[in-house]
Amino acid sequence: QVQLVESGGGLVQPGGSLRLSCAASGSIFSIYVMRWHRQAPGKQREMVARITSGGSTNYADSVKGRFTISRDNSKNTVYLRMNSLKPEDTDVYYCNADLRSQRGVRDDYWGQGTQVTVSS
């Protein structure tokens, strides 16, 4: 079993900052790519940021320059540092991992999501 658990969401004022965490646990053999997505009701799910096992990163244009993705391989954890938050950043943020389990299956795994609300 593989589990991804997000944390760190909450209510912040516009212009504020927040750091999300996603810890992967279970029978993991190798984590190749980790991503953050966000989605609100009535909207398409958007990939916000991704980071490869080699440390290469990519960001959606809407968050470029404001968000930073990083990972701590010793903790099997990926982070998303969000600065200069805007009301339009309000969404449920989901952690996603492309990994191979110890059972030999490579697939995408998803966390349960954490709510981020940006409001004055």
Phi and psi in degrees as a GROMACS rama.xvg file:
@    title "Ramachandran Plot"
@    xaxis  label "Phi"
@    yaxis  label "Psi"
@TYPE xy
-121.22  136.471  VAL-2
-134.819  137.008  GLN-3
-116.668  128.82  LEU-4
-126.745  118.823  VAL-5
-90.1177  153.579  GLU-6
-155.434  167.206  SER-7
103.403  -5.15769  GLY-8
-71.1473  167.503  GLY-9
166.068  -166.144  GLY-10
-101.854  126.74  LEU-11
-135.925  157.067  VAL-12
-81.544  153.961  GLN-13
-53.5416  137.212  PRO-14
88.552  -8.72707  GLY-15
-81.0672  -177.503  GLY-16
-130.383  156.506  SER-17
-154.878  147.044  LEU-18
-122.037  122.045  ARG-19
-94.6356  147.544  LEU-20
-126.811  149  SER-21
-139.837  115.275  CYS-22
-104.22  126.056  ALA-23
-97.6116  138.631  ALA-24
-146.094  166.437  SER-25
110.449  -157.47  GLY-26
-83.554  71.8467  SER-27
-98.1394  129.931  ILE-28
-93.9919  -47.8964  PHE-29
-157.724  136.087  SER-30
-104.454  120.005  ILE-31
-91.954  -53.0471  TYR-32
-135.745  139.204  VAL-33
-123.972  141.708  MET-34
-136.149  157.149  ARG-35
-116.64  131.308  TRP-36
-120.63  163.087  HIS-37
-141.936  152.123  ARG-38
-157.359  136.468  GLN-39
-118.754  156.077  ALA-40
-54.0585  133.793  PRO-41
81.4109  1.87516  GLY-42
-121.936  156.772  LYS-43
-74.3329  147.309  GLN-44
-68.4499  134.476  ARG-45
-118.56  131.529  GLU-46
-78.8306  122.582  MET-47
-89.9415  -45.9241  VAL-48
-158.969  155.404  ALA-49
-143.889  154.384  ARG-50
-143.698  133.671  ILE-51
-89.632  172.219  THR-52
-62.9334  -25.8563  SER-53
-85.3631  -3.37864  GLY-54
95.0536  2.93175  GLY-55
-71.6638  140.715  SER-56
-124.724  153.714  THR-57
-142.387  148.04  ASN-58
-135.448  148.856  TYR-59
-66.9331  147.473  ALA-60
-58.4452  -31.8057  ASP-61
-67.7397  -19.3803  SER-62
-119.905  -4.07982  VAL-63
-59.0415  131.73  LYS-64
89.5844  -14.0957  GLY-65
-112.482  -34.7827  ARG-66
-106.896  149.131  PHE-67
-135.262  125.269  THR-68
-100.557  142.252  ILE-69
-149.924  167.811  SER-70
-144.106  148.924  ARG-71
-118.303  100.057  ASP-72
-66.1302  -28.5379  ASN-73
-66.717  -22.8701  SER-74
-109.831  1.67554  LYS-75
51.4946  44.5802  ASN-76
-128.539  138.762  THR-77
-116.082  145.171  VAL-78
-122.685  155.491  TYR-79
-133.897  107.802  LEU-80
-89.6159  121.797  ARG-81
-115.389  117.111  MET-82
-114.246  163.309  ASN-83
49.4321  48.8385  SER-84
-65.9376  143.698  LEU-85
-118.636  156.947  LYS-86
-55.7103  -33.5192  PRO-87
-70.3494  -8.35206  GLU-88
-79.7381  -6.64001  ASP-89
-63.5575  119.265  THR-90
-170.48  169.82  ASP-91
-88.4918  127.562  VAL-92
-103.577  130.096  TYR-93
-117.067  137.464  TYR-94
-90.0532  140.025  CYS-95
-136.9  137.623  ASN-96
-132.352  132.846  ALA-97
-94.7781  108.688  ASP-98
-145.354  165.2  LEU-99
-111.625  126.621  ARG-100
-81.1779  168.073  SER-101
-68.4997  -12.0728  GLN-102
-84.0375  -2.09858  ARG-103
92.7511  7.71859  GLY-104
-99.0324  126.271  VAL-105
-103.212  125.959  ARG-106
-163.39  172.288  ASP-107
-88.1237  134.547  ASP-108
-121.461  148.899  TYR-109
-127.466  144.477  TRP-110
-85.1824  178.199  GLY-111
-83.6296  -13.7568  GLN-112
96.7781  151.697  GLY-113
-136.661  135.471  THR-114
-81.1823  131.189  GLN-115
-118.624  123.581  VAL-116
-123.798  124.151  THR-117
-112.754  110.921  VAL-118
-156.883  147.624  SER-119
